[in-house]
Amino acid sequence: MVVFLKVLLVIFSLGMITVVLLQRGKSAGLSGAITGGAEHLFGKQKARGLDLFLQRLTIGLAVGFFVLSLVVAYVVKTS
């Protein structure tokens, strides 16, 4: 059981790392300021849906990772 929980914890952590790296940065310095104005003017709706999905997935994975970390710590301490 402990091994299964630890493997699940590693999967959650790798998933969270992947999802965070896939997200777009909010500010990209000077180049982001220049191109960001064009995106606001012409709109970029397709990327917004993906960003929202990745943001919600990150929150879910983070909560799962936190809870799973507490469960693994409790199980390892009691065994």
C-alpha positions in Angstrom: 0.0 0.0 0.0 2.8 2.4 0.9 4.5 1.7 -2.5 1.3 2.3 -4.4 0.7 5.6 -2.6 4.3 6.7 -3.3 4.0 5.9 -7.0 0.7 7.8 -7.1 2.4 10.8 -5.4 5.2 10.7 -8.0 2.6 10.6 -10.8 0.7 13.6 -9.3 4.0 15.5 -9.0 5.1 14.9 -12.6 1.6 15.8 -13.8 1.7 19.0 -11.9 5.1 19.9 -13.2 4.0 19.2 -16.7 0.8 21.3 -16.5 2.6 24.2 -14.9 5.2 24.2 -17.7 2.5 24.1 -20.3 0.9 27.3 -19.0 1.5 30.6 -20.6 3.3 33.2 -18.6 1.3 36.3 -17.5 4.1 38.7 -18.3 6.8 38.2 -20.8 8.8 41.4 -20.2 9.0 44.0 -22.9 8.1 41.7 -25.8 5.0 40.6 -23.9 4.0 44.2 -23.5 4.3 44.9 -27.2 2.6 41.7 -28.4 0.1 41.7 -25.6 -1.5 44.9 -26.8 -2.1 43.2 -30.2 -3.7 40.2 -28.5 -6.1 42.4 -26.6 -7.0 44.4 -29.7 -7.7 41.4 -32.0 -8.7 38.9 -29.3 -7.3 35.5 -28.6 -10.3 33.3 -27.5 -8.9 29.9 -28.4 -5.9 30.2 -26.1 -8.1 31.5 -23.3 -10.1 28.3 -23.1 -6.9 26.2 -22.9 -5.4 28.5 -20.3 -8.5 28.2 -18.2 -8.5 24.4 -18.5 -4.8 24.2 -17.5 -5.4 26.5 -14.6 -8.2 24.4 -13.2 -6.2 21.2 -13.8 -3.3 22.7 -11.9 -5.5 23.5 -9.0 -6.9 20.0 -9.0 -3.5 18.4 -9.2 -2.1 20.7 -6.4 -5.0 19.8 -4.1 -4.6 16.1 -4.9 -0.8 16.3 -4.3 -1.2 18.1 -1.0 -3.8 15.6 0.3 -1.8 12.6 -1.0 1.3 13.9 0.7 -0.4 14.1 4.0 -1.8 10.6 3.6 1.6 9.2 2.6 3.2 10.9 5.6 0.5 9.5 8.0 0.8 6.0 6.6 4.6 5.9 6.7 4.6 7.2 10.2 2.1 4.7 11.5 3.8 1.7 9.9 
